[in-house]
Amino acid sequence: MSEWMTKVLRLRRVRALEEDLTRERDEVMRQREEIERLRAENRALLNSLLGTAGFPPIEFPAPPEPQSLPRLRRRSWHQVQAWREAEAARLRGGSLESEWPRESGGRVNPPPHPDAAGTSASATATDSPMRTNGPIPHS
C-alpha cells in the first residue's frame, strides 16, 4: 500500500513539474516575441530619426539563428599537458624538437630556466634535466 501511495504522489509531482516546465517555456516564447517586437520598433524609430536628420536608413542584418554547441570531450591530463606544450612552442615560434636537442637514451633536456643561471653547477635529483609529467612551469 505504501509503495502505491508513493508512486501516486511521485506521479502527481512529476505531472506538476511538467506543467511548470510547459508554462515556463510558453513564457520564454512570449518574452522572445516581445523582444523581437521591441527590436523592430527600435529599428523603425532609429531610421525615422535618421530620415528626419537627412541620413539614409540603416539596413539591419537578420540576427543569426541559434546553433547547438557541439559536446566537448573531456581530455585526460596528459592530453592537456601535450596541448599546452605544443601551444607554448607555437607561441615561442619553434617546435619542441628544434629547441630541446635529444641526448643519448632518447631523453629530452629542456633549456635552462632563466633564474637558474646563478645556481650551483652540482645537479641533485630534483634538478634532473628529464621532464616529469607534472604541471608545466610558467616562464
C-alpha positions in Angstrom: 0.0 0.0 0.0 2.8 2.4 0.8 4.5 1.7 -2.5 1.3 2.5 -4.3 0.9 5.8 -2.4 4.5 6.7 -3.1 4.0 6.0 -6.8 0.8 8.1 -7.0 2.4 11.0 -5.2 5.5 10.8 -7.3 3.4 10.8 -10.5 1.5 13.9 -9.2 4.8 15.7 -8.5 6.2 14.8 -11.9 3.0 15.9 -13.6 3.1 19.2 -11.7 6.8 19.7 -12.7 6.0 19.0 -16.3 3.1 21.6 -16.2 5.5 24.1 -14.7 8.0 23.5 -17.4 5.4 23.9 -20.1 4.3 27.2 -18.5 7.9 28.4 -18.3 8.6 27.5 -22.0 5.4 29.4 -23.0 6.6 32.4 -21.0 10.0 32.3 -22.6 8.4 32.2 -26.1 6.2 35.2 -25.2 9.3 37.1 -24.0 11.2 36.3 -27.2 8.4 37.5 -29.3 8.2 40.7 -27.2 12.0 41.2 -27.6 11.7 40.8 -31.4 8.8 43.3 -31.5 10.8 45.8 -29.4 13.8 45.4 -31.6 11.8 46.0 -34.8 10.2 49.1 -33.1 13.7 50.4 -32.2 14.9 49.9 -35.7 11.9 51.8 -37.1 12.4 54.7 -34.6 16.1 54.9 -35.4 15.5 55.0 -39.1 12.8 57.6 -38.6 15.2 59.8 -36.7 17.9 59.4 -39.2 15.5 60.2 -42.0 14.5 63.4 -40.2 18.2 64.4 -39.9 18.7 63.7 -43.6 20.6 60.4 -43.4 19.7 57.3 -45.3 18.1 54.5 -43.3 20.3 51.7 -41.9 19.9 48.2 -43.1 20.0 45.8 -40.2 21.2 42.2 -40.9 19.0 39.4 -39.7 20.1 38.0 -36.3 21.9 34.7 -36.6 20.0 31.6 -35.8 21.0 30.0 -32.6 23.0 26.8 -33.1 23.6 24.0 -30.7 27.1 23.7 -29.4 29.0 20.5 -30.0 29.6 18.4 -27.0 33.1 19.0 -25.7 35.2 15.9 -24.9 36.9 15.7 -21.6 40.6 15.5 -22.1 43.0 13.5 -19.9 45.8 15.2 -18.1 48.5 14.0 -20.5 46.4 15.3 -23.5 46.1 18.7 -21.8 49.8 18.8 -21.0 50.7 17.9 -24.6 48.4 20.6 -25.9 49.9 23.2 -23.5 53.4 22.3 -24.5 52.6 22.5 -28.2 50.8 25.8 -27.7 53.8 27.2 -25.8 56.2 26.1 -28.5 53.9 27.7 -31.1 53.9 31.0 -29.2 57.7 30.8 -28.9 57.9 30.4 -32.7 59.5 27.0 -32.8 59.0 23.4 -32.1 59.9 21.4 -29.1 62.2 19.2 -31.1 64.3 22.1 -32.5 64.8 23.8 -29.2 65.4 20.8 -27.0 68.2 18.6 -28.5 68.0 14.9 -27.8 70.7 13.2 -25.9 71.7 9.6 -25.8 68.9 7.4 -24.4 66.1 9.4 -26.1 65.7 11.8 -23.2 64.9 15.4 -23.9 66.7 18.1 -22.0 64.8 21.4 -21.6 66.6 24.7 -21.9 67.9 26.1 -18.6 65.5 28.2 -16.6 66.4 32.0 -16.7 66.6 32.1 -12.9 69.0 29.0 -12.9 72.0 31.0 -14.2 73.3 31.9 -10.7 72.8 28.4 -9.2 75.5 25.9 -8.3 76.7 23.6 -11.0 76.1 20.4 -8.9 72.9 18.7 -10.0 70.7 17.0 -7.5 67.9 14.5 -8.0 65.3 17.4 -8.2 67.4 19.3 -10.7 67.2 16.4 -13.2 67.0 17.6 -16.8 64.4 15.0 -17.6 60.9 16.4 -17.7 58.3 14.9 -15.3 54.7 14.5 -16.1 53.7 17.3 -13.6 52.3 20.7 -14.4 54.1 22.9 -16.9 56.3 25.5 -15.3 55.5 29.1 -16.3 58.4 31.2 -17.6 
